[in-house]
Amino acid sequence: MALLIAAFHKYSGKEGDKHTLSKGELKDLLKAELGDIFGKCEDKAALDKIFKDLDANADGVVDFQEYVTLIACITMLCNDSLKKESGIARDIPGNQSSIINRQPALIFQFIF
């Protein structure tokens, strides 16, 4: 939990309000902290869609609650994928055989 909170605050406020993420800050966070899942995140249309879908109140920024929605979706999708895999014990995140590392595009595809 502390790592997720720290990741948000590491990127928030660089371009404005320290309690929200701009589109640029979100892109930096996705690339640096969630690169295994989102890849290089260079597709502007995909980034625009992620940002729009996360910005539930359409105020032009992603606040912490909206960010947690992203984290919750990723967590649920990873859990569902792991349940479908045989030998869940060997699919520990960070392990080279992890479902996260083997199928980042699949996880991204089902988030939004």
C-alpha positions as CSV (number, residue, x, y, z in Angstrom):
1,M,0.0,0.0,0.0
2,A,2.8,2.4,0.9
3,L,4.5,1.8,-2.4
4,L,1.3,2.6,-4.4
5,I,0.8,5.8,-2.4
6,A,4.4,6.8,-2.8
7,A,4.3,6.2,-6.5
8,F,1.3,8.5,-6.9
9,H,3.0,11.3,-4.9
10,K,6.3,10.8,-6.6
11,Y,4.7,12.0,-9.9
12,S,1.8,14.3,-8.7
13,G,2.4,18.0,-8.5
14,K,5.2,18.3,-10.9
15,E,2.9,20.2,-13.3
16,G,0.4,21.8,-10.8
17,D,-1.6,20.6,-7.9
18,K,0.4,18.2,-5.7
19,H,-2.7,16.1,-5.0
20,T,-3.4,15.3,-8.7
21,L,-1.8,13.8,-11.8
22,S,-1.8,15.7,-15.1
23,K,-1.9,13.7,-18.3
24,G,1.9,14.1,-18.5
25,E,2.5,13.0,-15.0
26,L,0.2,10.0,-15.5
27,K,2.2,9.0,-18.6
28,D,5.5,9.3,-16.6
29,L,4.0,7.2,-13.8
30,L,2.7,4.5,-16.2
31,K,6.0,4.3,-18.0
32,A,8.3,4.3,-15.0
33,E,6.2,2.4,-12.4
34,L,3.9,0.2,-14.4
35,G,6.0,-0.3,-17.5
36,D,5.7,-4.1,-17.3
37,I,2.0,-3.7,-17.8
38,F,1.7,-0.7,-20.0
39,G,4.9,-0.9,-22.0
40,K,6.4,2.4,-23.2
41,C,2.9,4.0,-23.4
42,E,3.8,6.0,-26.5
43,D,0.4,5.6,-28.1
44,K,-1.2,9.0,-27.6
45,A,-4.7,7.7,-28.4
46,A,-4.4,5.0,-25.8
47,L,-3.0,7.4,-23.2
48,D,-5.9,9.8,-23.9
49,K,-8.4,7.0,-23.4
50,I,-6.8,5.9,-20.2
51,F,-6.7,9.4,-18.9
52,K,-10.3,10.1,-19.9
53,D,-11.6,6.9,-18.4
54,L,-9.7,7.5,-15.1
55,D,-10.8,11.2,-14.9
56,A,-14.3,10.2,-13.6
57,N,-15.3,13.8,-12.7
58,A,-13.9,15.3,-15.9
59,D,-11.9,18.0,-14.2
60,G,-8.8,17.4,-16.3
61,V,-6.7,15.7,-13.7
62,V,-6.5,12.3,-12.0
63,D,-6.8,12.5,-8.2
64,F,-5.8,9.8,-5.8
65,Q,-9.2,8.1,-5.7
66,E,-9.3,7.9,-9.6
67,Y,-5.7,6.5,-9.5
68,V,-6.8,3.9,-7.0
69,T,-9.4,2.8,-9.6
70,L,-6.6,2.0,-12.0
71,I,-4.7,0.1,-9.4
72,A,-7.8,-1.9,-8.4
73,C,-8.6,-2.8,-12.0
74,I,-5.1,-4.0,-12.6
75,T,-5.1,-6.0,-9.4
76,M,-8.4,-7.7,-10.2
77,L,-7.3,-8.6,-13.7
78,C,-4.0,-10.0,-12.5
79,N,-5.8,-12.0,-9.8
80,D,-8.3,-13.4,-12.4
81,S,-5.5,-14.3,-14.7
82,L,-3.6,-16.0,-12.0
83,K,-6.6,-18.1,-10.9
84,K,-6.9,-19.4,-14.5
85,E,-3.3,-20.4,-14.6
86,S,-2.3,-23.8,-13.3
87,G,0.4,-23.7,-10.7
88,I,-0.4,-20.3,-9.2
89,A,2.4,-20.7,-6.7
90,R,5.0,-20.3,-9.4
91,D,3.3,-17.2,-10.8
92,I,4.6,-14.7,-8.3
93,P,4.7,-11.1,-9.6
94,G,8.3,-10.2,-10.5
95,N,9.1,-13.8,-11.4
96,Q,10.0,-14.1,-15.1
97,S,7.2,-16.6,-15.6
98,S,4.6,-14.3,-14.0
99,I,1.4,-13.7,-15.9
100,I,2.1,-10.0,-15.7
101,N,5.4,-10.3,-17.5
102,R,4.1,-12.7,-20.1
103,Q,0.9,-10.9,-21.0
104,P,1.1,-7.2,-20.5
105,A,-0.9,-6.3,-23.6
106,L,-3.7,-8.7,-22.5
107,I,-4.0,-7.0,-19.1
108,F,-4.0,-3.5,-20.7
109,Q,-6.6,-4.6,-23.2
110,F,-9.1,-5.5,-20.5
111,I,-8.6,-2.5,-18.2
112,F,-10.6,-0.1,-20.3
